[in-house]
Amino acid sequence: MLKHLRGAFSNDLSIDLGTANTLIYVRGRGIVLNEPSVVAIRHHNGHKIVEAVGTEAKRMLGRTPGNITAIRPLKDGVIADFQVTEKMLQHFIRKVHEASWFQPSPRVLISVPCLSTEVEKRAIRESAMGAGAREVRLIEEPMAAAIGAGLKVSEASGSMVVDIGGGTTEIAVISLNGVVYSDSVRIGGDRFDEAIVNYVRRHYGSVIGDATAERIKQEVGCAFAGSEVREIDVRGRNLAEGVPRSFTLNSDEILEALQEPLAGIVQAVKSALEQSPPELAADIAESGVVLTGGGALLRDIDRLLSNETGLPFIVAEDPLTCVARGGGLAMEMMDKRNIDLLSS
Amino acid sequence: MSADEPLENNEPASAPGERPGALLKSAREQAKLSEEDVARELRMTVTKVRALEADEYEKLHSDTFIRGYLRTYSKLLNLDPNTILDAYKQTRREAGLGDEPEESPLQINVPAPARSMGKFIIWIIVLLAGIWALSVWFLGNRQDTVEPAPVMDPVSDVAPNGPANDGEPTQTGAFQDTPADPVATQSESPGNAPVGSSAEGPDAALAQPTPGAGDTQAPQTQASVAAAESGNSLEEAASLNEPEAGTENDNLDQMRLSFTEECWLEVTDSRGDVLETDLMQPGQTLELQGEAPFTVKLGNAAGANIQLNGEPFEFDRPPSGRYMAVTVN
């Protein structure tokens, strides 16, 4: 009863609980929060105290003293640390209700990877309830991404969406408000960063952090051989000398570094196309495939997939926020019709 | 030229209002690419490329795909995708459509369930509680502001039907309705000392309410009506106060308001004291003294004229019936 009363003063939220970033969409207000899914924990007398969450905690990644640990509570799209996820969600829910006098108790819709198990779904549900939500609904990530990208998912026509997130790449063929075929591969932005770190270690004998690798990916990273060549100056610790050294990387080198994870994504997309029912495959070939998620911002990834599959690939508008926005629209519809959109 | 290679920047001389298709076509021609080259590179059919260049969007898919095609095509030609998308949005606007598709991409044809009564009842209870709280607050406020009228002095020779002053301490009690001779009234206007101070003088009762207005809860509107009826009496009465109040009020500013239409007003002086709150009738005038600047809130600003220290005060009048707050200085 108390939760319902508090709920009257809370907004309904659509949460994209991603491995790299958490986004919150509020109906009528749009995206109200976009922060890294990072929590800094201080260990004090055997107790764990939350030191910082989100952007502030991300700045601490790799720069913490012994008694503080900056961790990412989600791995490969699912919860790796239940308690820390709960604390992080609690912090974010409070943050979007800053003006409220009461402790918020919103209804939330959270997107989950399409191949997540019942245990993983339950962990997400319970951590959201523990964070103060009074009702939790789930939606498959590619479904939310397709709605957010503006694909007409209700029509009897196949639409294919590839959502390249931080931890996973979700591929789905959607028709009549349902997922006809879906696949999830554990390749995403994190694997790209990891590949860049490994490449730099192998070719330059230097170690760089994940944050530097992410910056390299965003600034000069590309996925297609014919792209314009860009350069970036990087500093890393030389393994042989043990001192920081500076060197220059160019986009061709990054393309070489990213070959393995990119090949994994291409393979997953081809496999999805092979397994789509022929009618839907024809629809997809006619209209094209939509790319969403932060990975879609990798330069010329659409050209790579287009070249490899022979189909038109387009990047959705504002691909980072598609899942959260689509979740918001889905929640509105679920609320009106009192139905669930989760296919499995 | 191979379509696989990125092209040199072929930014077209885009005239404002030019259609996206024309921009793309001219850039393609500058790059010496055929429609077939573009179709091969973008993995689209030639029909689609032609439709894009001819702005025939009905032949293409939904808005998401059209934007995507335009973005990919402009990237291929090394154009700024935002220029092309802005031109596309302009085309949509010209066709009477918004920037974004209005229809939600998600449509579910399941009948909406009947709403439960629980929520409705909770809202009714909250609404009733709100009304109750508001009325309690309003009544409490009213009792605070409306004080009982002071005990009446039997002296009523001068103003037998004098103003039924409700004894409000902030009111100067000096407004007069003098439609017959407003100039004279202004020149003869007394010090208009507050009721509280004038009540100490021997002739204080002259400015006080008459015994006839013995209702202890006399609202202020009655006071103003009575004032309107007995303006001359009050003038005489106020003039008797002059010896006491004159010296104190020499430095005060004098404001005169006249009304051509019915108009509610509230006047506060620089100290924030409310000098007058009333509904004025057409033809009524009101004189007040206090320290400028005065804040005058007018319910129907078109029907009010203001003079400060004898000088007309001009302000931008809204249409008849509109509220306006004016600072008179």
Interface residues (C-beta under 8 A of the other chain):
Chain A: A8 A146 I147 A149 G150 L151 K152 V153 S154 N177 G226 S227 E228 E286 S287 G288 V290 D302 S306 G310 L311 P312 F313 I314 V315 A316 E317 L329 A330 E332 M333 K336 R337 N338 I339
Chain B: D4 E5 P6 L42 R43 M44 H61 S62 D63 T64 F65 R67 G68 Y69 R71 T72 P101 S104 P105 L106 Q107 I108 V110 P111 A112 P113 I122
